[in-house]
Amino acid sequence: MTLVIAAVFVSCCDKNACDDKTNDATAMNTTMNDLLTRRSVRSYTDEVPPMEVIEEICKAGTYAPTGMNRQAPIIVAVTNREVRDRLSKLNAGVFGKDNDMDPFYGAPVVLVVLADTTAAFTWKEDGSLVMGNLLNAAHAKGLGSCWIHRAKEVFETEEGKAILRDLGIDDTKYVGIGNCILGYTAGDYPEAKPRKENYVYWIK
Ligand SMILES: Cc1cc2nc3c(=O)[nH]c(=O)nc-3n(C[C@H](O)[C@H](O)[C@H](O)COP(=O)(O)O)c2cc1C
């Protein structure tokens, strides 16, 4: 009797171990696939993705590695249309474009990454890794995304600083890293450009 129970137990454990490995392998393949197939999307529908999906993407951002785990970056998640439009205008203003030009390509959501320059000397790298996580997580969740630059300049303007202060963020410490725009892709999904020669040098 004991032997039979033990045998059943062992076979269950083996099966679970096997399932875990299969799941790990599947998850690994999915991660690789997401990393290789994510592209910068520059055309969006107006539809705002569900809040829980946006929250999950933000969560992925907060799990990026940071120098000495100082967690210097923050994410300002903008789903408010009026603020999103103001950020778009400020962004266009940085490179002298007229107000009709939308540097966010119609994306309804903007996740702005900023970093506390006093928290760690790696603040810029930390913020860039958060951006990377956001872009890849958005793709993994079926959304289009793109890094839109000039967050630094936007949050150096008086209007940009006021947005930070309204959120209780110290505008003297935080510098903009990038804007991760998000939404549902309109039209065809872009294809990857060929990778350059000699991207990787081996020392074996
Ligand atoms: C630091 C950085 C800044 C970028 N700024 C912009 C931008 O302001 N506007 C834009 O349309 N794309 C921007 N991009 C997206 C790049 O153009 C895009 O990643 C590149 O063309 C490669 O395409 P892929 O992301 O589809 O692989 C930026 C990307 C990075 C990493």
PDBQT file of the ligand as one rigid body, heavy atoms in Angstrom, charges set to zero:
ROOT
HETATM    1  C1  LIG A 301      16.265  56.748 -27.908  1.00  0.00    +0.000 C 
HETATM    2  C2  LIG A 301      15.211  56.559 -28.966  1.00  0.00    +0.000 A 
HETATM    3  C3  LIG A 301      14.511  57.656 -29.433  1.00  0.00    +0.000 A 
HETATM    4  C4  LIG A 301      13.514  57.503 -30.396  1.00  0.00    +0.000 A 
HETATM    5  N1  LIG A 301      12.767  58.585 -30.767  1.00  0.00    +0.000 NA
HETATM    6  C5  LIG A 301      11.781  58.432 -31.670  1.00  0.00    +0.000 A 
HETATM    7  C6  LIG A 301      10.936  59.521 -32.003  1.00  0.00    +0.000 A 
HETATM    8  O1  LIG A 301      11.038  60.609 -31.455  1.00  0.00    +0.000 OA
HETATM    9  N2  LIG A 301       9.978  59.318 -32.957  1.00  0.00    +0.000 N 
HETATM   10  C7  LIG A 301       9.821  58.104 -33.580  1.00  0.00    +0.000 A 
HETATM   11  O2  LIG A 301       8.946  57.999 -34.435  1.00  0.00    +0.000 OA
HETATM   12  N3  LIG A 301      10.574  57.037 -33.243  1.00  0.00    +0.000 NA
HETATM   13  C8  LIG A 301      11.549  57.165 -32.318  1.00  0.00    +0.000 A 
HETATM   14  N4  LIG A 301      12.293  56.084 -31.943  1.00  0.00    +0.000 N 
HETATM   15  C9  LIG A 301      12.035  54.754 -32.543  1.00  0.00    +0.000 C 
HETATM   16  C10 LIG A 301      13.133  54.360 -33.523  1.00  0.00    +0.000 C 
HETATM   17  O3  LIG A 301      13.043  55.152 -34.668  1.00  0.00    +0.000 OA
HETATM   18  C11 LIG A 301      12.996  52.868 -33.845  1.00  0.00    +0.000 C 
HETATM   19  O4  LIG A 301      13.227  52.126 -32.670  1.00  0.00    +0.000 OA
HETATM   20  C12 LIG A 301      13.961  52.423 -34.927  1.00  0.00    +0.000 C 
HETATM   21  O5  LIG A 301      13.641  53.012 -36.167  1.00  0.00    +0.000 OA
HETATM   22  C13 LIG A 301      13.968  50.907 -35.105  1.00  0.00    +0.000 C 
HETATM   23  O6  LIG A 301      12.677  50.424 -35.402  1.00  0.00    +0.000 OA
HETATM   24  P1  LIG A 301      11.979  49.301 -34.497  1.00  0.00    +0.000 P 
HETATM   25  O7  LIG A 301      11.776  49.861 -33.121  1.00  0.00    +0.000 OA
HETATM   26  O8  LIG A 301      10.705  49.004 -35.209  1.00  0.00    +0.000 OA
HETATM   27  O9  LIG A 301      12.898  48.118 -34.460  1.00  0.00    +0.000 OA
HETATM   28  C14 LIG A 301      13.273  56.212 -30.960  1.00  0.00    +0.000 A 
HETATM   29  C15 LIG A 301      13.981  55.114 -30.478  1.00  0.00    +0.000 A 
HETATM   30  C16 LIG A 301      14.930  55.267 -29.500  1.00  0.00    +0.000 A 
HETATM   31  C17 LIG A 301      15.646  54.049 -28.962  1.00  0.00    +0.000 C 
ENDROOT
TORSDOF 0
